[in-house]
Amino acid sequence: MRLSILDRPHGMWQRAKLAIIRRVAGGTAPDPVKVILFRYDWFGAHLVRLLQAVLRGDSEWSAGERELLAAFTSKLRKCEY
């Protein structure tokens, strides 16, 4: 299920960040970025911390190997991002 509210950012900073992404990337921001920006203090900050721990924390795998595994899993699941 996709939340349509993510397409209508509420805060000035959300709108500014999404506008910068749109300009640099030449398209809309990926949905995970929109989720992180939506209610950042309540949800996004915690998600970013978790992702950093998983992808950059101590591990026998390098950060690149973990990123590759995440990309491969996304491809298998036909995930757009």
N, CA, C and O atoms as a GROMACS GRO file, in nm:
protein
  324
    1MET      N    1   0.085  -0.116   0.000
    1MET     CA    2   0.000   0.000   0.000
    1MET      C    3   0.090   0.123   0.000
    1MET      O    4   0.188   0.129   0.074
    2ARG      N    5   0.058   0.220  -0.081
    2ARG     CA    6   0.134   0.344  -0.093
    2ARG      C    7   0.054   0.459  -0.035
    2ARG      O    8  -0.065   0.474  -0.066
    3LEU      N    9   0.117   0.539   0.049
    3LEU     CA   10   0.049   0.652   0.111
    3LEU      C   11   0.057   0.774   0.021
    3LEU      O   12   0.166   0.824  -0.006
    4SER      N   13  -0.057   0.823  -0.025
    4SER     CA   14  -0.057   0.940  -0.114
    4SER      C   15  -0.014   1.067  -0.042
    4SER      O   16   0.027   1.164  -0.106
    5ILE      N   17  -0.024   1.068   0.092
    5ILE     CA   18   0.016   1.186   0.167
    5ILE      C   19   0.164   1.218   0.148
    5ILE      O   20   0.206   1.332   0.165
    6LEU      N   21   0.242   1.118   0.114
    6LEU     CA   22   0.386   1.139   0.093
    6LEU      C   23   0.414   1.228  -0.027
    6LEU      O   24   0.522   1.285  -0.037
    7ASP      N   25   0.318   1.241  -0.118
    7ASP     CA   26   0.336   1.326  -0.235
    7ASP      C   27   0.308   1.472  -0.205
    7ASP      O   28   0.332   1.558  -0.290
    8ARG      N   29   0.256   1.501  -0.085
    8ARG     CA   30   0.223   1.638  -0.048
    8ARG      C   31   0.294   1.674   0.083
    8ARG      O   32   0.234   1.669   0.190
    9PRO      N   33   0.423   1.709   0.074
    9PRO     CA   34   0.498   1.740   0.196
    9PRO      C   35   0.437   1.860   0.269
    9PRO      O   36   0.388   1.953   0.206
   10HIS      N   37   0.441   1.855   0.400
   10HIS     CA   38   0.376   1.959   0.480
   10HIS      C   39   0.470   2.072   0.520
   10HIS      O   40   0.431   2.188   0.516
   11GLY      N   41   0.590   2.040   0.557
   11GLY     CA   42   0.681   2.142   0.607
   11GLY      C   43   0.760   2.211   0.497
   11GLY      O   44   0.780   2.156   0.389
   12MET      N   45   0.804   2.333   0.528
   12MET     CA   46   0.883   2.410   0.433
   12MET      C   47   1.014   2.336   0.400
   12MET      O   48   1.054   2.332   0.284
   13TRP      N   49   1.078   2.279   0.502
   13TRP     CA   50   1.205   2.210   0.479
   13TRP      C   51   1.185   2.083   0.398
   13TRP      O   52   1.270   2.048   0.315
   14GLN      N   53   1.074   2.014   0.420
   14GLN     CA   54   1.045   1.895   0.339
   14GLN      C   55   1.031   1.934   0.192
   14GLN      O   56   1.090   1.870   0.104
   15ARG      N   57   0.954   2.038   0.167
   15ARG     CA   58   0.934   2.083   0.029
   15ARG      C   59   1.065   2.125  -0.035
   15ARG      O   60   1.091   2.095  -0.151
   16ALA      N   61   1.150   2.196   0.043
   16ALA     CA   62   1.278   2.243  -0.010
   16ALA      C   63   1.369   2.124  -0.044
   16ALA      O   64   1.431   2.121  -0.150
   17LYS      N   65   1.377   2.027   0.047
   17LYS     CA   66   1.463   1.910   0.022
   17LYS      C   67   1.414   1.831  -0.098
   17LYS      O   68   1.495   1.787  -0.181
   18LEU      N   69   1.283   1.812  -0.109
   18LEU     CA   70   1.230   1.738  -0.224
   18LEU      C   71   1.251   1.814  -0.354
   18LEU      O   72   1.272   1.753  -0.459
   19ALA      N   73   1.244   1.948  -0.349
   19ALA     CA   74   1.268   2.029  -0.469
   19ALA      C   75   1.413   2.015  -0.514
   19ALA      O   76   1.441   2.006  -0.634
   20ILE      N   77   1.506   2.014  -0.418
   20ILE     CA   78   1.648   1.996  -0.452
   20ILE      C   79   1.670   1.859  -0.514
   20ILE      O   80   1.740   1.847  -0.615
   21ILE      N   81   1.612   1.756  -0.455
   21ILE     CA   82   1.626   1.621  -0.511
   21ILE      C   83   1.568   1.615  -0.652
   21ILE      O   84   1.628   1.557  -0.742
   22ARG      N   85   1.451   1.676  -0.670
   22ARG     CA   86   1.387   1.677  -0.802
   22ARG      C   87   1.477   1.745  -0.905
   22ARG      O   88   1.490   1.698  -1.018
   23ARG      N   89   1.539   1.855  -0.865
   23ARG     CA   90   1.624   1.930  -0.958
   23ARG      C   91   1.752   1.853  -0.990
   23ARG      O   92   1.793   1.845  -1.106
   24VAL      N   93   1.816   1.797  -0.890
   24VAL     CA   94   1.943   1.727  -0.910
   24VAL      C   95   1.921   1.594  -0.982
   24VAL      O   96   1.995   1.560  -1.074
   25ALA      N   97   1.819   1.518  -0.940
   25ALA     CA   98   1.796   1.386  -0.996
   25ALA      C   99   1.716   1.390  -1.126
   25ALA      O  100   1.713   1.292  -1.200
   26GLY      N  101   1.653   1.502  -1.153
   26GLY     CA  102   1.573   1.512  -1.275
   26GLY      C  103   1.441   1.438  -1.266
   26GLY      O  104   1.382   1.405  -1.368
   27GLY      N  105   1.395   1.413  -1.146
   27GLY     CA  106   1.267   1.344  -1.125
   27GLY      C  107   1.230   1.349  -0.978
   27GLY      O  108   1.299   1.412  -0.898
   28THR      N  109   1.124   1.284  -0.944
   28THR     CA  110   1.079   1.286  -0.806
   28THR      C  111   1.171   1.200  -0.718
   28THR      O  112   1.240   1.110  -0.766
   29ALA      N  113   1.168   1.229  -0.590
   29ALA     CA  114   1.248   1.152  -0.495
   29ALA      C  115   1.189   1.012  -0.482
   29ALA      O  116   1.068   0.994  -0.493
   30PRO      N  117   1.273   0.912  -0.457
   30PRO     CA  118   1.222   0.777  -0.435
   30PRO      C  119   1.133   0.773  -0.310
   30PRO      O  120   1.150   0.854  -0.219
   31ASP      N  121   1.040   0.681  -0.307
   31ASP     CA  122   0.947   0.672  -0.194
   31ASP      C  123   1.016   0.654  -0.059
   31ASP      O  124   0.969   0.713   0.039
   32PRO      N  125   1.126   0.577  -0.048
   32PRO     CA  126   1.190   0.566   0.084
   32PRO      C  127   1.239   0.702   0.137
   32PRO      O  128   1.234   0.727   0.258
   33VAL      N  129   1.285   0.788   0.048
   33VAL     CA  130   1.328   0.922   0.090
   33VAL      C  131   1.208   1.001   0.140
   33VAL      O  132   1.217   1.071   0.240
   34LYS      N  133   1.096   0.990   0.071
   34LYS     CA  134   0.974   1.060   0.115
   34LYS      C  135   0.929   1.010   0.251
   34LYS      O  136   0.883   1.089   0.334
   35VAL      N  137   0.940   0.880   0.275
   35VAL     CA  138   0.901   0.823   0.404
   35VAL      C  139   0.991   0.877   0.514
   35VAL      O  140   0.944   0.912   0.622
   36ILE      N  141   1.121   0.884   0.488
   36ILE     CA  142   1.214   0.935   0.588
   36ILE      C  143   1.185   1.082   0.619
   36ILE      O  144   1.190   1.122   0.735
   37LEU      N  145   1.155   1.161   0.518
   37LEU     CA  146   1.128   1.304   0.540
   37LEU      C  147   0.993   1.328   0.607
   37LEU      O  148   0.976   1.428   0.677
   38PHE      N  149   0.897   1.239   0.587
   38PHE     CA  150   0.765   1.256   0.646
   38PHE      C  151   0.775   1.232   0.795
   38PHE      O  152   0.813   1.123   0.838
   39ARG      N  153   0.742   1.330   0.874
   39ARG     CA  154   0.750   1.322   1.020
   39ARG      C  155   0.887   1.271   1.065
   39ARG      O  156   0.899   1.172   1.136
   40TYR      N  157   0.990   1.342   1.020
   40TYR     CA  158   1.128   1.301   1.044
   40TYR      C  159   1.157   1.278   1.192
   40TYR      O  160   1.217   1.177   1.228
   41ASP      N  161   1.114   1.370   1.278
   41ASP     CA  162   1.143   1.357   1.421
   41ASP      C  163   1.077   1.234   1.482
   41ASP      O  164   1.133   1.170   1.572
   42TRP      N  165   0.960   1.201   1.433
   42TRP     CA  166   0.884   1.090   1.490
   42TRP      C  167   0.927   0.954   1.435
   42TRP      O  168   0.927   0.855   1.507
   43PHE      N  169   0.964   0.951   1.306
   43PHE     CA  170   0.994   0.823   1.242
   43PHE      C  171   1.126   0.823   1.166
   43PHE      O  172   1.208   0.733   1.184
   44GLY      N  173   1.148   0.922   1.083
   44GLY     CA  174   1.262   0.925   0.992
   44GLY      C  175   1.397   0.915   1.060
   44GLY      O  176   1.484   0.841   1.015
   45ALA      N  177   1.415   0.990   1.169
   45ALA     CA  178   1.545   0.988   1.239
   45ALA      C  179   1.577   0.849   1.291
   45ALA      O  180   1.691   0.804   1.285
   46HIS      N  181   1.476   0.781   1.344
   46HIS     CA  182   1.496   0.646   1.395
   46HIS      C  183   1.530   0.548   1.283
   46HIS      O  184   1.615   0.461   1.298
   47LEU      N  185   1.462   0.563   1.170
   47LEU     CA  186   1.488   0.476   1.055
   47LEU      C  187   1.629   0.499   1.002
   47LEU      O  188   1.699   0.403   0.968
   48VAL      N  189   1.671   0.624   0.993
   48VAL     CA  190   1.806   0.654   0.945
   48VAL      C  191   1.911   0.592   1.037
   48VAL      O  192   2.009   0.536   0.990
   49ARG      N  193   1.890   0.604   1.169
   49ARG     CA  194   1.983   0.544   1.264
   49ARG      C  195   1.991   0.392   1.247
   49ARG      O  196   2.099   0.334   1.250
   50LEU      N  197   1.875   0.329   1.228
   50LEU     CA  198   1.871   0.184   1.208
   50LEU      C  199   1.943   0.145   1.079
   50LEU      O  200   2.022   0.050   1.078
   51LEU      N  201   1.917   0.217   0.972
   51LEU     CA  202   1.982   0.186   0.844
   51LEU      C  203   2.133   0.204   0.854
   51LEU      O  204   2.208   0.123   0.799
   52GLN      N  205   2.178   0.307   0.921
   52GLN     CA  206   2.321   0.328   0.938
   52GLN      C  207   2.385   0.214   1.017
   52GLN      O  208   2.494   0.168   0.984
   53ALA      N  209   2.316   0.170   1.121
   53ALA     CA  210   2.370   0.059   1.202
   53ALA      C  211   2.378  -0.068   1.120
   53ALA      O  212   2.476  -0.142   1.129
   54VAL      N  213   2.276  -0.094   1.040
   54VAL     CA  214   2.273  -0.217   0.960
   54VAL      C  215   2.375  -0.212   0.846
   54VAL      O  216   2.446  -0.309   0.822
   55LEU      N  217   2.381  -0.100   0.776
   55LEU     CA  218   2.467  -0.092   0.658
   55LEU      C  219   2.609  -0.046   0.687
   55LEU      O  220   2.699  -0.071   0.606
   56ARG      N  221   2.631   0.020   0.800
   56ARG     CA  222   2.766   0.073   0.827
   56ARG      C  223   2.825   0.025   0.959
   56ARG      O  224   2.940   0.057   0.989
   57GLY      N  225   2.750  -0.050   1.038
   57GLY     CA  226   2.797  -0.096   1.168
   57GLY      C  227   2.901  -0.206   1.155
   57GLY      O  228   2.939  -0.246   1.045
   58ASP      N  229   2.946  -0.254   1.269
   58ASP     CA  230   3.046  -0.362   1.272
   58ASP      C  231   2.991  -0.487   1.206
   58ASP      O  232   2.878  -0.529   1.233
   59SER      N  233   3.071  -0.547   1.119
   59SER     CA  234   3.030  -0.667   1.048
   59SER      C  235   3.151  -0.728   0.980
   59SER      O  236   3.251  -0.661   0.954
   60GLU      N  237   3.140  -0.856   0.951
   60GLU     CA  238   3.244  -0.921   0.871
   60GLU      C  239   3.231  -0.880   0.725
   60GLU      O  240   3.327  -0.893   0.648
   61TRP      N  241   3.116  -0.830   0.687
   61TRP     CA  242   3.092  -0.786   0.550
   61TRP      C  243   3.126  -0.637   0.538
   61TRP      O  244   3.106  -0.561   0.633
   62SER      N  245   3.178  -0.598   0.423
   62SER     CA  246   3.206  -0.456   0.401
   62SER      C  247   3.074  -0.384   0.374
   62SER      O  248   2.972  -0.447   0.345
   63ALA      N  249   3.077  -0.252   0.383
   63ALA     CA  250   2.957  -0.173   0.354
   63ALA      C  251   2.912  -0.196   0.209
   63ALA      O  252   2.793  -0.202   0.181
   64GLY      N  253   3.007  -0.209   0.119
   64GLY     CA  254   2.975  -0.234  -0.021
   64GLY      C  255   2.905  -0.367  -0.042
   64GLY      O  256   2.811  -0.377  -0.121
   65GLU      N  257   2.952  -0.471   0.028
   65GLU     CA  258   2.888  -0.602   0.017
   65GLU      C  259   2.746  -0.597   0.070
   65GLU      O  260   2.656  -0.659   0.012
   66ARG      N  261   2.724  -0.524   0.179
   66ARG     CA  262   2.589  -0.514   0.234
   66ARG      C  263   2.498  -0.436   0.140
   66ARG      O  264   2.381  -0.471   0.124
   67GLU      N  265   2.551  -0.329   0.079
   67GLU     CA  266   2.473  -0.252  -0.018
   67GLU      C  267   2.437  -0.339  -0.139
   67GLU      O  268   2.325  -0.332  -0.190
   68LEU      N  269   2.534  -0.420  -0.184
   68LEU     CA  270   2.509  -0.508  -0.298
   68LEU      C  271   2.402  -0.611  -0.266
   68LEU      O  272   2.315  -0.638  -0.348
   69LEU      N  273   2.406  -0.668  -0.146
   69LEU     CA  274   2.304  -0.763  -0.104
   69LEU      C  275   2.166  -0.695  -0.099
   69LEU      O  276   2.067  -0.754  -0.141
   70ALA      N  277   2.161  -0.574  -0.048
   70ALA     CA  278   2.034  -0.500  -0.042
   70ALA      C  279   1.980  -0.474  -0.184
   70ALA      O  280   1.861  -0.489  -0.209
   71ALA      N  281   2.068  -0.434  -0.275
   71ALA     CA  282   2.026  -0.408  -0.413
   71ALA      C  283   1.978  -0.536  -0.481
   71ALA      O  284   1.878  -0.535  -0.552
   72PHE      N  285   2.050  -0.646  -0.459
   72PHE     CA  286   2.012  -0.774  -0.518
   72PHE      C  287   1.876  -0.820  -0.465
   72PHE      O  288   1.792  -0.868  -0.541
   73THR      N  289   1.856  -0.806  -0.334
   73THR     CA  290   1.728  -0.844  -0.273
   73THR      C  291   1.615  -0.760  -0.330
   73THR      O  292   1.507  -0.811  -0.359
   74SER      N  293   1.640  -0.630  -0.345
   74SER     CA  294   1.538  -0.542  -0.403
   74SER      C  295   1.503  -0.585  -0.546
   74SER      O  296   1.387  -0.584  -0.584
   75LYS      N  297   1.605  -0.623  -0.623
   75LYS     CA  298   1.580  -0.667  -0.761
   75LYS      C  299   1.496  -0.795  -0.762
   75LYS      O  300   1.403  -0.807  -0.840
   76LEU      N  301   1.530  -0.891  -0.675
   76LEU     CA  302   1.454  -1.015  -0.669
   76LEU      C  303   1.308  -0.990  -0.632
   76LEU      O  304   1.218  -1.058  -0.680
   77ARG      N  305   1.287  -0.892  -0.545
   77ARG     CA  306   1.150  -0.861  -0.502
   77ARG      C  307   1.080  -0.762  -0.594
   77ARG      O  308   0.968  -0.720  -0.568
   78LYS      N  309   1.149  -0.726  -0.703
   78LYS     CA  310   1.096  -0.633  -0.803
   78LYS      C  311   1.062  -0.498  -0.739
   78LYS      O  312   0.959  -0.438  -0.769
   79CYS      N  313   1.149  -0.454  -0.651
   79CYS     CA  314   1.133  -0.328  -0.582
   79CYS      C  315   1.187  -0.216  -0.673
   79CYS      O  316   1.296  -0.230  -0.728
   80GLU      N  317   1.115  -0.107  -0.688
   80GLU     CA  318   1.154  -0.002  -0.780
   80GLU      C  319   1.279   0.074  -0.735
   80GLU      O  320   1.348   0.132  -0.819
   81TYR      N  321   1.309   0.075  -0.609
   81TYR     CA  322   1.424   0.150  -0.561
   81TYR      C  323   1.524   0.054  -0.509
   81TYR      O  324   1.630   0.094  -0.462
   0.00000   0.00000   0.00000
